[in-house]
Amino acid sequence: MIRLRFADALTLERAGALFAAGVHPGLGEAWGDRAALTLHIAGDAGIETLRGVLAALDAAALTAESLTVHTNELDDVWAAFTALP
């Protein structure tokens, strides 16, 4: 799972709509609460999924205050972040 926290409710709502519309393949459902948006990632998803989420947010001019990734493959997550421009 990827948990994204945004500065305000409007940004959270826009991000929820973006991913609910199926903007990025490799994601299951997206759901939000008052504080954050959670994206479900398929068990076989790779680093490209994480990069795609970040690229989709960037393309929509949405900035997350924080991003938390829940995974067992921490080396791959570290590689994704260090390889980003």
C-alpha positions as CSV (number, residue, x, y, z in Angstrom):
1,M,0.0,0.0,0.0
2,I,1.0,3.6,-0.6
3,R,-0.4,6.2,1.8
4,L,-0.3,9.8,0.7
5,R,-0.9,12.7,3.0
6,F,-2.0,16.1,1.6
7,A,-2.1,19.6,2.9
8,D,-5.8,20.1,2.5
9,A,-9.0,18.3,1.7
10,L,-9.3,19.7,-1.8
11,T,-5.9,18.3,-2.9
12,L,-6.8,15.0,-1.2
13,E,-10.1,14.9,-3.2
14,R,-8.4,15.7,-6.5
15,A,-5.8,12.9,-5.9
16,G,-8.5,10.5,-5.0
17,A,-10.4,11.2,-8.2
18,L,-7.2,10.9,-10.2
19,F,-6.4,7.4,-9.0
20,A,-10.1,6.3,-8.8
21,A,-10.3,7.0,-12.5
22,G,-7.6,4.4,-13.1
23,V,-4.9,6.8,-14.2
24,H,-2.1,4.4,-13.4
25,P,-2.1,0.6,-14.1
26,G,-0.9,-1.7,-11.4
27,L,-3.1,-0.1,-8.7
28,G,-6.1,-1.7,-7.2
29,E,-8.6,0.5,-5.4
30,A,-7.9,3.9,-3.9
31,W,-9.7,5.0,-0.8
32,G,-9.4,8.2,1.4
33,D,-10.2,9.3,4.8
34,R,-10.0,12.8,6.3
35,A,-6.2,12.7,6.5
36,A,-4.8,10.6,3.6
37,L,-5.3,8.7,0.4
38,T,-4.4,5.0,0.4
39,L,-3.6,3.2,-2.9
40,H,-3.7,-0.6,-3.0
41,I,-0.8,-2.0,-5.0
42,A,-0.9,-5.5,-6.5
43,G,1.4,-8.0,-4.8
44,D,3.5,-8.5,-7.9
45,A,3.9,-4.7,-8.6
46,G,7.4,-3.4,-9.0
47,I,9.2,-0.2,-8.6
48,E,7.7,1.1,-11.9
49,T,4.3,1.3,-10.1
50,L,5.7,3.6,-7.4
51,R,7.4,5.7,-10.0
52,G,4.2,5.8,-12.0
53,V,2.2,7.0,-8.9
54,L,4.8,9.8,-8.4
55,A,4.7,10.8,-12.1
56,A,0.9,10.8,-12.1
57,L,0.9,13.2,-9.1
58,D,3.4,15.4,-10.8
59,A,1.5,15.5,-14.1
60,A,-1.6,16.6,-12.2
61,A,0.3,19.2,-10.2
62,L,-0.5,17.5,-7.0
63,T,2.0,17.6,-4.1
64,A,1.8,15.1,-1.2
65,E,3.1,16.3,2.1
66,S,4.2,12.8,2.9
67,L,4.3,9.4,1.3
68,T,4.5,6.1,3.2
69,V,5.1,2.8,1.4
70,H,4.1,-0.5,3.2
71,T,6.2,-3.2,1.6
72,N,8.6,-6.0,2.4
73,E,10.9,-5.1,-0.5
74,L,12.7,-2.1,1.1
75,D,15.7,-2.4,-1.1
76,D,13.6,-1.9,-4.2
77,V,11.8,1.1,-2.6
78,W,15.1,2.7,-1.8
79,A,16.3,2.1,-5.3
80,A,13.2,3.8,-6.7
81,F,13.7,6.9,-4.6
82,T,17.4,7.2,-5.3
83,A,16.9,6.8,-9.0
84,L,14.3,9.5,-9.3
85,P,15.5,12.8,-10.9
